[in-house]
């Protein structure tokens, strides 16, 4: 066998890899990194990684207020420390905090610096976000659609859901590439397949209008319904319209009314005598949440506007 010191080192390396692998799987589920987005599973796994002692997972869970000791400012500071130590996930997330001014002074330039470091190290979410920065000139001297496409493609090769959505928009509108509606639909299908509600809704519009695909009201309805059942409000409205008009599905006044009521939401609650809401946490700064979604939960945080490039 190995001498005791070497055996101990081998065990420590194996334990560290185990911690890291659980955290990476959790992040992939939460952010759609070559995994179908599944928020509840991702959250459980990230908390498990925290229990294992992974430092990034601990900061992540505290930042998203998933623990009893959830203080976002120290969590952001921990992201900074880990980023400076070379943790690519922390590089990306500290950049995210600088991007949005989440418990740190907002700095587009510094955000791009950290996104770039993480992207060059192969982090696909950072690559997608850096591509978005180039697409609009965020934190950079000028826009560069060429660089935007380059980073989207790098992320897409790793299965990044937002890269798929962004490439779809680029091909739909000819942003940095030759306009190609067939390719736009193809990238959109990939994003929808990984659980993006925004992509699923937009795919419904593609089928409804025959954009890059053969027109099919039935397929349009199925995509709208998929997103609607998970809480996408625009999809809920389109489902209501479909039942009202009988386009793509047999008409039903009852079902149309049910879906329109979902869109309208509950009636306003009666006035409260209490002015302050003690349970309203962090009203003034809630910029830290990342676009996330999941197939099996209505807690989908993807943009409701599928045409917007996502960072």
Secondary structure, DSSP 4 states (H G I P E B T S, - for coil): ---HHHHHHHHHHHHHHHHHHHHHHHHHHHHTBSS---HHHHHHHHHHHHHHT-HHHHHHHHHTT-STT--HHHHHHHHHHHHHTT-HHHHHHHHHHHHHTSSS---HHHHHHHHHHHHHTT-HHHHHHHHHHHHHTTTSSS--HHHHHHHHHHHHHTTBHHHHHHHHHHHHHTSSS---HHHHHHHHHHHHHTT-HHHHHHHHHHHHHTSSS---HHHHHHHHHHHHTTT-HHHHHHHHHHHHHTSSS---HHHHHHHHHHHH-SPPPPPPS-S--TT---SS----PPP---TT-S---S-S-TTS---
